[in-house]
Amino acid sequence: MTVQQARKQLDEYALRWFAFIFVIASLIVLRYGYIQIVANDTYSKRFSNQFITDRVLQSPRGTIFDRNGNPLALSVTVNSVSADPTMMRVVAKKTPEEVADVLAPYVRISREEIIKKLNEDTAFVWIDRLLDVPNSNGIEAAIKEAKFNFITLHKESRRYYPNDTLLAQVLGFVGFNEDGKADAEGKAGLEADLDDVIRSNEVKVSIYNDTAGRPVFESVQSQFLPDQEKSVNLTIDTTVQFIAERALDKAMADTKARSAAMIIMDPKTGEILAMANKNRGMSTDVNKLKFEDYRNNAVVSIYEPGSTFKPIIAASALAAGKWQLDTVYNDTGTILIDGHTIKNWDGKGRGKVRLLDILKYSINTGMVYLGTTTGGDILTDYVKRFGFGKATGIELPAEGDGILFDPKTMSKLDTATMSIGQGSAVTPLQMVQAYGALANGGKMMKPHIIKSIVNPDGSTFREAQDIEQGQPIPESIAKQITDILEKEVSEGGGHKAYVEGYQFAGKTGTAQKLDAEHGGYLNGRYIASFIGYGPVEDAHFVALVVIDDPQGTYYGSQIAAPVFQDVMSQLVRYYKLSPTRSKHNDKDKAKGGTNVLAVHRNKDGSVIVPNFVGHAYGEVRDWVHEAGLTFKPTGTGYAISQDEGVGSTLEQGESITVHFSR
């Protein structure tokens, strides 16, 4: 073959290869053009199906704050844990025991339960849902270290209560709905009542998967799990709530009661500052509360108020013009009504008494005479004006209405029993609303617990208004009752509610428990209560303490009044309220007030009377009780004189009279 022929042959080969490459390139270009233009939708869908999946994510529920912006209920993103037992056995070659050892420290089920789940013949099983924050972080690190690709962590929104059980009965809780969605539905309290406002919404999004088909949640979590719902600001003050709950904890421990409740309200606005409930055996861990622990007795329960109802009846009789402050009643210790004898709590008569004495010493006979003189129809009308017999309308579920007599069918005995707080049933919140009128110059404010609802962008969705519910009694009558109830605290049966340096008004109550099943009363079972307000010159608080079924001592004056005193002593400091100003100058106080009153006795046990002049009422009262004497004070404030001479002696049980002035 010549050189020329060889060159010609090489040119032919080159031409053929060029043609081949040209054809291949043309086919690739045509194919690319077909994929990009003609079949674009088809191949895009295939890609999406392989690397992108559609997921439904839940936005967190709206946050609930107290009046000062402290979070009370909020949603956090935590891990839920699932497993693929088939992959664990076939691909990863791991045993259920090995896996359980890694998971058990972080989940709420036992190692044995984990092993049982991992032995199931399935490709999917839930191990635990909605871990708490520390365990959520811990299990994430543990799985990564163990390289368990058959364990999947699902990001879900969990309701978190940063103050644990504080305000639990008011806040309520959330749970799974019928579709198994976590934290999707309010089950009690405000979580249920506000469900339509703060409920989480579902958002359908496309999630990119990694090469193993696992969703890359972190890339979208911040985008799709922000606070997208409305938030709620309550009237509750977390500090006040804490003070109230701590006081109830102590009362429950001391009395072994079945339950206890306390409400603190601002009488000028109706804003609830604290609403505390405690039940016997209630857990201190919010995750371990039983459904019955969420019962809000302060709003739901009804009870006979006993003597705490007497000031309402007295105010009604005064307002109706059927009784006067100086009306005299001769108390013999008993009174006969329709063939039934009604006695005083101690069975004793006190002779000629006026309304001041009737309320201060809680004289049943005097109240019965006052009530029957006024008439059942008039009293019922005023009691309804005070808000009894119907729910207050507070923004909480299952509020009770209470029970009142029908004035059309009331007998004289019914009127008598209502006058001493029996036969009618009220809720604690109704009592607080009614006493709020006494504290607020006769004007009654509607109780409310929501201050405002705020949109996600910070704008106001709804702002609560202070609503006046009417004026059941004139201001002058409210002041007259307040003056009497102040003496009940400073001089009468409510002296254990006395707050040193401040004037508070209030009334004790002790009532037998109703037998809801059989009717009548439960023998030997009582409800002790105290309700008060103050400081009386400018009332900031009206508060009710109710102790249900205490063991041992059951008088409201002995076990409920001290709770009020404990809480109010702290609140006047927290609110930085100035002590009540005294008319006495420093020189007057120095006469005796700088020396601590101590009980000194002679060898025969008789008590030596000290100089009381200049000492505060509370100091003298405490000395008298420690000495074992009977106290007969007149007036309030600081001692100005005494009937028994300084240095004289008194025997155990004898009385001592001291005169006070402000």
C-alpha positions in Angstrom: 0.0 0.0 0.0 1.4 3.3 -1.0 1.6 6.3 1.4 -1.1 8.0 -0.5 -3.4 5.1 -0.1 -2.7 4.9 3.6 -3.5 8.5 4.0 -6.7 8.1 2.2 -7.7 5.2 4.4 -7.0 7.2 7.5 -9.1 10.1 6.3 -12.0 7.7 5.7 -11.7 6.3 9.3 -11.6 9.8 10.7 -14.6 10.8 8.7 -16.5 7.7 9.9 -15.6 8.5 13.6 -16.6 12.1 13.1 -19.9 11.0 11.7 -20.4 8.6 14.6 -19.6 11.1 17.2 -21.8 13.7 15.4 -24.7 11.3 15.5 -24.2 10.5 19.2 -23.9 14.1 20.1 -27.0 14.9 18.1 -28.9 12.2 19.8 -27.8 13.5 23.2 -28.8 17.0 22.3 -32.1 15.8 21.0 -32.7 13.7 24.1 -31.7 16.7 26.4 -34.1 18.9 24.4 -36.8 16.3 24.7 -36.3 16.1 28.5 -36.1 19.8 29.1 -38.9 20.8 26.7 -41.2 18.0 25.8 -41.0 15.8 29.0 -40.0 18.4 31.6 -43.1 17.9 33.8 -42.8 14.1 33.8 -39.1 14.1 34.9 -39.5 16.9 37.4 -42.3 14.9 39.1 -40.0 11.8 39.2 -37.3 13.8 40.8 -39.6 15.3 43.3 -41.0 11.9 44.2 -37.5 10.6 44.9 -36.0 13.5 46.8 -39.0 15.6 48.0 -42.0 14.6 50.1 -45.0 16.5 51.2 -45.4 16.9 55.0 -48.0 18.5 57.2 -46.4 20.5 59.9 -48.1 22.0 62.9 -47.5 25.6 63.9 -47.2 26.0 67.7 -50.2 27.1 69.8 -50.2 30.7 70.9 -48.3 31.7 74.0 -50.1 32.6 77.3 -48.4 35.3 79.3 -49.1 36.8 82.8 -49.8 40.6 83.2 -46.1 41.3 83.3 -45.1 39.4 80.1 -43.9 36.3 81.9 -44.7 33.1 79.8 -47.2 30.8 81.5 -47.8 28.4 78.6 -45.8 28.2 75.4 -45.0 25.7 72.7 -41.5 24.3 72.1 -40.1 22.1 69.3 -39.1 18.7 70.7 -38.4 15.2 69.4 -40.7 12.3 69.0 -39.0 8.9 68.5 -40.0 6.1 66.1 -38.2 3.0 65.0 -38.1 0.6 62.0 -37.7 -2.8 63.7 -37.3 -4.6 60.3 -34.4 -2.4 59.3 -32.9 -2.8 62.8 -32.8 -6.6 62.5 -32.1 -7.1 58.7 -29.9 -4.2 57.8 -28.3 -2.9 61.0 -28.1 -6.3 62.6 -28.9 -4.9 66.0 -30.8 -6.6 68.8 -33.7 -4.9 70.6 -31.7 -5.2 73.9 -28.8 -3.2 72.4 -31.1 -0.5 71.1 -33.1 -0.3 74.3 -30.0 0.3 76.4 -29.3 3.5 74.3 -32.9 4.8 74.3 -34.1 4.0 77.8 -32.4 6.9 79.6 -34.3 9.4 77.5 -37.8 8.1 77.0 -40.7 7.7 79.5 -41.3 4.0 78.9 -39.3 1.2 80.5 -36.5 -0.8 78.9 -38.7 -3.8 78.8 -41.5 -1.9 77.0 -38.9 -0.6 74.4 -37.8 -4.2 73.7 -41.4 -5.3 73.3 -42.0 -2.6 70.7 -38.8 -3.4 68.8 -39.8 -7.0 68.6 -42.9 -6.2 66.6 -43.0 -7.4 63.0 -43.4 -4.0 61.4 -41.5 -1.3 59.6 -42.8 1.5 61.9 -43.4 1.9 65.7 -43.6 4.8 68.0 -41.2 4.6 70.9 -42.2 7.9 72.6 -43.9 11.1 71.7 -43.1 14.7 72.7 -40.0 14.2 74.9 -39.2 17.0 77.3 -36.4 19.4 76.3 -33.4 17.9 78.1 -34.3 14.3 76.9 -35.1 15.6 73.4 -31.6 17.0 73.1 -30.0 14.0 74.8 -31.6 11.3 72.6 -30.5 13.2 69.5 -26.9 13.1 70.5 -27.1 9.4 71.6 -28.6 8.2 68.3 -26.1 10.1 66.3 -23.2 8.5 68.3 -24.7 5.0 68.0 -25.3 5.5 64.3 -28.9 4.1 64.5 -30.2 4.9 61.1 -33.3 2.9 61.8 -34.3 5.3 64.5 -36.1 8.5 63.3 -36.6 11.7 65.3 -39.7 13.7 64.4 -39.9 17.3 65.2 -43.2 18.1 66.9 -44.6 21.0 68.9 -45.0 20.4 72.6 -46.9 22.5 75.2 -44.5 23.6 77.9 -45.5 25.1 81.3 -42.3 26.8 82.7 -43.8 27.2 86.2 -44.8 23.6 86.4 -48.1 23.2 88.3 -48.5 26.9 89.1 -51.9 28.1 87.9 -52.5 24.6 86.5 -56.3 24.6 87.0 -56.7 27.9 85.2 -54.3 27.1 82.3 -55.6 23.6 81.8 -53.7 21.3 79.4 -53.6 20.2 75.8 -53.5 16.7 74.3 -53.8 14.6 71.2 -56.8 15.0 69.0 -58.8 12.3 67.3 -56.4 12.2 64.4 -53.4 11.6 66.7 -52.0 15.1 66.3 -49.9 16.1 69.2 -50.8 19.1 71.4 -53.6 19.9 68.9 -56.6 20.3 71.2 -57.2 22.1 74.5 -58.6 19.7 77.1 -59.2 21.9 80.1 -59.0 25.5 81.5 -58.0 28.3 79.3 -56.4 25.9 76.8 -59.8 24.6 76.1 -61.7 27.9 76.4 -59.3 29.7 74.1 -58.9 26.8 71.7 -60.4 28.6 68.7 -58.1 31.5 69.3 -54.7 30.0 70.0 -55.0 26.5 68.4 -52.2 25.4 66.2 -52.7 25.3 62.4 -51.5 22.7 59.9 -49.3 23.8 57.1 -48.5 21.6 54.1 -44.9 21.9 53.0 -42.4 20.1 50.7 -39.5 18.6 52.6 -36.2 17.6 51.0 -34.9 14.2 51.9 -31.3 13.0 52.1 -29.9 10.1 50.1 -31.3 7.6 52.6 -34.8 9.1 52.2 -34.7 10.8 55.7 -36.4 14.3 55.8 -34.0 17.2 56.4 -36.2 18.9 59.0 -33.6 21.4 60.2 -33.7 23.1 56.8 -37.3 24.1 57.2 -38.0 24.0 60.9 -37.3 27.7 61.5 -39.3 28.5 58.5 -42.4 26.6 59.3 -42.5 26.5 63.1 -42.6 30.1 64.2 -45.1 31.5 66.6 -47.9 31.9 64.0 -50.9 32.1 66.4 -52.4 34.8 68.6 -50.9 35.2 72.1 -52.9 35.9 75.3 -52.0 38.2 78.2 -53.7 37.4 81.5 -54.5 39.6 84.4 -52.7 37.1 86.6 -49.5 38.2 88.4 -47.2 35.3 88.7 -45.7 36.6 91.9 -49.1 37.0 93.6 -50.1 33.5 92.3 -46.9 32.0 93.8 -47.6 33.7 97.2 -51.2 32.4 97.2 -50.3 28.8 96.2 -47.5 28.6 98.7 -49.9 29.8 101.5 -52.4 27.1 100.4 -49.7 24.4 100.4 -49.0 25.2 104.0 -52.7 25.3 104.9 -53.2 21.9 103.2 -50.2 20.4 105.2 -51.5 21.9 108.5 -55.2 20.9 108.1 -55.0 17.7 105.9 -57.9 19.2 104.0 -59.4 17.6 100.9 -58.9 20.8 98.9 -58.3 24.5 99.2 -58.8 27.5 97.0 -58.0 31.2 97.0 -59.0 34.0 94.7 -57.4 37.5 94.8 -59.1 40.2 92.7 -58.6 44.0 92.2 -62.1 45.3 93.3 -61.7 48.5 91.2 -61.2 46.6 87.9 -62.4 43.1 88.4 -59.0 41.8 87.3 -58.1 38.4 88.8 -54.6 38.7 90.2 -54.4 35.1 91.5 -56.6 32.0 91.4 -55.1 29.1 93.3 -56.4 25.5 93.8 -54.9 22.7 95.7 -56.1 19.1 96.0 -55.1 16.4 98.5 -52.4 14.2 97.0 -51.8 16.5 94.0 -48.4 16.0 92.3 -45.9 18.9 92.1 -44.9 17.7 88.6 -47.2 19.0 85.9 -46.6 15.9 83.8 -48.0 13.7 86.5 -51.3 15.6 87.2 -54.5 13.6 87.0 -57.5 14.8 85.1 -59.4 15.5 88.4 -56.5 17.7 89.6 -57.5 20.2 86.8 -60.9 20.9 88.4 -61.0 24.6 89.1 -62.9 24.7 92.4 -62.6 28.5 92.6 -65.0 28.7 89.7 -66.8 25.4 89.4 -67.6 24.3 93.0 -70.7 25.5 94.9 -70.9 25.6 98.7 -73.0 27.1 101.5 -71.1 30.3 102.5 -72.1 30.3 106.1 -71.3 33.5 108.1 -69.4 35.1 105.2 -72.9 35.7 103.7 -74.1 37.7 106.7 -72.6 41.0 105.6 -74.3 40.7 102.2 -77.7 40.2 104.0 -76.9 43.0 106.4 -76.0 45.4 103.6 -79.2 44.4 101.8 -81.4 45.1 104.8 -79.7 48.5 105.3 -80.1 49.4 101.7 -83.7 48.5 101.7 -84.3 50.7 104.7 -85.6 47.7 106.8 -82.8 48.0 109.4 -80.7 50.7 110.9 -77.2 50.7 112.4 -78.6 51.7 115.8 -81.5 49.2 115.7 -81.3 47.2 118.9 -81.9 43.4 119.1 -82.2 41.6 122.4 -80.2 38.4 122.0 -81.2 35.5 124.3 -79.1 32.9 122.5 -82.0 31.3 120.6 -84.8 32.3 118.3 -87.9 30.3 117.3 -88.9 30.4 113.6 -91.9 28.3 112.3 -91.4 25.8 115.1 -87.6 25.5 114.6 -85.1 26.8 117.2 -82.0 28.5 115.8 -79.1 29.0 118.2 -75.9 31.0 118.2 -72.7 29.2 117.4 -71.7 29.1 121.0 -75.3 28.8 122.4 -74.9 32.0 124.4 -77.0 35.2 124.4 -75.4 38.7 124.5 -78.3 40.8 125.5 -79.0 44.1 123.7 -76.9 44.3 120.6 -76.7 46.4 117.4 -75.6 45.4 113.9 -71.9 46.1 114.8 -72.1 43.4 117.5 -74.3 41.1 115.4 -71.7 40.9 112.6 -68.6 41.2 114.8 -69.6 38.3 116.9 -71.5 36.5 114.2 -74.7 36.3 116.2 -77.1 33.9 114.3 -80.2 35.0 116.2 -79.7 38.6 115.4 -79.1 37.8 111.7 -82.3 35.7 111.6 -84.3 38.4 113.1 -82.8 41.0 110.7 -83.5 38.7 107.7 -87.1 37.8 108.6 -87.9 41.4 109.4 -86.6 42.5 106.0 -88.4 39.7 104.1 -87.3 36.9 101.7 -88.4 38.6 98.5 -86.5 41.8 99.3 -83.4 39.9 100.4 -83.4 37.7 97.3 -83.7 40.7 95.0 -80.6 42.3 96.6 -78.7 39.1 96.6 -79.3 38.8 92.9 -78.1 42.4 92.5 -74.9 41.2 94.2 -74.5 38.6 91.4 -75.6 35.5 93.1 -77.7 32.9 91.3 -75.9 33.2 87.9 -72.4 32.8 86.6 -70.2 35.8 86.6 -69.2 35.2 82.9 -65.5 35.0 83.5 -63.5 33.5 80.6 -63.2 30.1 82.1 -65.1 26.9 81.3 -67.8 25.1 83.5 -68.5 28.1 85.8 -71.3 27.3 88.3 -74.4 29.3 88.8 -75.1 28.7 92.4 -78.5 28.0 94.0 -81.0 30.5 95.5 -84.4 30.1 97.0 -87.4 31.0 94.9 -88.8 34.1 96.5 -92.3 33.1 95.4 -92.2 29.9 97.5 -89.8 30.9 100.3 -91.0 30.2 103.8 -90.0 32.2 106.8 -87.6 29.5 107.8 -86.0 29.7 104.3 -85.5 33.4 104.9 -84.0 32.7 108.3 -81.6 30.1 107.0 -80.5 32.2 104.0 -79.8 35.1 106.5 -77.1 33.0 108.2 -75.6 31.7 104.9 -77.4 28.3 104.8 -79.8 26.9 102.2 -78.2 28.9 99.4 -75.2 27.8 97.5 -72.6 30.1 95.8 -69.3 29.8 94.0 -66.1 31.2 95.5 -65.9 33.6 92.5 -69.4 35.0 93.2 -68.4 35.7 96.7 -65.3 37.6 95.6 -67.4 39.6 93.1 -70.0 40.5 95.8 -67.4 41.6 98.3 -65.7 43.6 95.6 -68.8 45.8 95.7 -68.4 46.4 99.4 -64.7 47.2 98.9 -65.4 49.5 95.9 -67.9 51.9 97.3 -70.9 49.8 96.2 -69.8 49.4 92.6 -69.5 45.8 91.5 -67.0 44.9 88.8 -67.2 41.8 86.6 -64.3 39.4 87.3 -62.1 38.8 84.3 -58.8 36.9 83.8 -57.9 37.9 80.2 -56.2 41.3 79.7 -55.7 41.2 76.0 -55.2 39.0 72.9 -52.5 39.9 70.5 -52.0 39.0 66.8 -48.8 37.4 65.6 -47.7 40.8 64.2 -48.0 42.5 67.6 -51.3 44.3 66.9 -54.1 44.0 69.4 -56.8 41.5 68.4 -58.9 42.1 71.5 -58.5 44.1 74.6 -60.5 43.5 77.8 -62.6 46.3 79.2 -63.4 46.7 82.9 -67.1 46.1 83.1 -69.3 47.5 85.9 -72.0 45.1 86.9 -74.2 47.7 88.6 -74.3 49.1 92.1 -76.2 46.8 94.4 -76.0 49.1 97.4 -75.2 52.8 97.9 -71.7 54.0 98.7 -72.8 55.0 102.2 -74.0 51.5 103.0 -70.8 49.9 101.6 -68.8 52.2 103.9 -70.9 51.3 107.0 -70.5 47.5 106.4 -66.7 48.1 105.8 -66.4 49.9 109.1 -68.0 46.9 110.8 -66.0 44.3 109.0 -62.8 46.2 109.8 -63.7 45.8 113.5 -64.4 42.1 112.8 -60.7 41.8 111.9 -59.2 44.1 114.4 -61.4 43.2 117.4 -63.7 40.2 116.6 -63.5 36.7 115.4 -61.4 37.5 112.4 -58.4 38.8 114.4 -56.1 36.1 113.0 -56.5 37.9 109.7 -55.1 41.1 111.2 -52.2 42.6 109.2 -50.0 44.7 111.4 -49.9 48.3 110.4 -52.8 48.0 107.9 -56.6 48.1 108.1 -58.3 45.2 106.4 -62.0 44.3 106.6 -63.3 40.7 106.5 -65.5 37.9 107.7 -65.0 34.4 108.8 -67.2 31.5 107.9 -67.8 27.9 108.9 -70.4 25.8 107.2 -71.4 22.1 107.1 -70.7 20.4 103.8 -73.7 19.6 101.6 -74.4 16.0 100.8 -74.8 16.1 97.1 -75.8 12.5 96.8 -78.5 12.1 99.5 -79.3 15.7 100.3 -78.9 17.5 103.7 -75.5 17.8 105.3 -72.5 15.5 105.9 -72.0 14.9 109.5 -68.7 16.2 111.0 -67.5 17.6 107.6 -67.1 21.4 107.1 -65.9 24.1 104.8 -63.9 26.8 106.5 -63.5 30.2 104.8 -62.4 33.8 105.2 -63.1 36.7 102.9 -61.6 40.1 103.2 -60.4 43.2 101.5 -58.2 46.2 102.0 -56.4 48.3 102.9 -59.9 49.8 103.6 -58.9 53.4 102.8 -57.9 52.4 99.3 -58.7 48.7 98.7 -56.2 47.0 96.3 -57.3 43.4 97.0 -60.4 41.4 97.8 -59.5 37.8 98.6 -61.3 34.6 99.6 -59.8 31.6 101.2 -61.8 28.3 101.2 -60.6 25.2 102.9 -62.7 22.1 102.1 -63.1 19.2 104.6 -60.2 20.0 107.0 -59.2 17.4 109.6 -59.2 18.5 113.3 -59.9 22.2 113.8 -62.4 23.4 111.2 -63.4 27.0 112.1 -62.7 29.6 109.5 -61.4 32.0 112.1 -58.7 29.5 113.1 -57.5 28.0 109.8 -58.7 30.3 106.9 -58.1 33.7 108.4 -54.3 33.0 109.0 -53.9 32.2 105.3 -55.4 35.6 104.4 -53.1 37.3 106.9 -50.1 35.5 105.5 -50.8 36.4 101.9 -51.8 40.0 102.6 -48.8 40.7 104.7 -46.7 39.8 101.7 -48.8 41.6 99.2 -48.6 45.0 101.0 -44.8 44.7 100.8 -44.9 43.5 97.2 -47.1 46.4 96.1 -45.1 48.8 98.4 -48.3 50.0 100.1 -47.7 52.5 102.9 -49.0 51.5 106.4 -52.1 53.1 107.7 -51.3 56.4 109.2 -52.1 56.7 113.0 -53.3 59.7 114.8 -50.8 59.0 117.5 -47.5 60.8 117.5 -44.2 59.3 118.3 -44.3 60.5 121.9 -47.6 58.7 122.5 -46.2 55.5 121.0 -43.0 55.8 123.1 -45.0 55.5 126.3 -45.3 51.8 125.9 -44.9 50.8 122.3 -41.1 50.5 122.3 -41.2 47.8 125.0 -42.2 44.3 124.0 -45.3 43.1 125.9 -44.3 40.0 127.9 -46.5 37.9 130.1 -45.4 37.9 133.7 -47.0 35.8 136.4 -46.9 35.5 140.2 -46.0 32.3 141.9 -49.7 31.3 142.2 -50.1 31.6 138.4 -52.0 34.9 138.3 -51.1 37.4 135.6 -49.5 40.8 136.3 -51.2 43.5 134.2 -48.6 45.7 132.2 -49.0 49.2 130.9 -50.7 48.9 127.5 -50.8 52.6 126.6 -49.1 53.3 123.3 -49.2 49.7 122.1 -50.9 48.7 118.9 -54.2 46.7 119.1 -52.5 43.6 117.7 -49.8 43.6 120.4 -52.3 43.9 123.2 -54.6 41.2 121.7 -51.7 38.8 121.3 -50.6 39.4 124.9 -54.2 38.8 126.2 -54.4 35.5 124.3 -51.0 34.3 125.6 -52.0 35.3 129.1 -55.2 33.2 128.9 -57.5 36.1 129.6 -60.6 37.3 127.9 -60.2 40.4 125.7 -62.7 43.3 125.9 -61.4 46.0 123.6 -63.1 49.3 122.6 -62.0 51.1 119.5 -59.0 50.2 117.3 -55.6 51.6 116.7 -53.3 52.3 119.7 -54.1 51.8 123.5 -55.0 55.1 125.2 -56.2 53.7 128.6 -57.1 50.5 130.4 -59.6 49.6 133.1 -57.3 47.3 135.0 -54.5 49.1 136.7 -50.8 48.6 135.9 -49.4 46.0 138.3 -52.8 44.5 139.3 -53.3 40.8 139.0 -55.9 38.7 137.1 -56.7 35.0 137.3 -56.9 32.7 134.3 -60.0 33.3 132.2 -60.8 36.8 133.7 -61.4 39.7 131.4 -59.4 42.8 130.7 -60.7 46.0 129.1 -58.4 48.2 127.0 -59.5 51.4 125.1 -58.0 52.2 121.7 -58.0 55.1 119.4 -56.5 55.9 116.0 
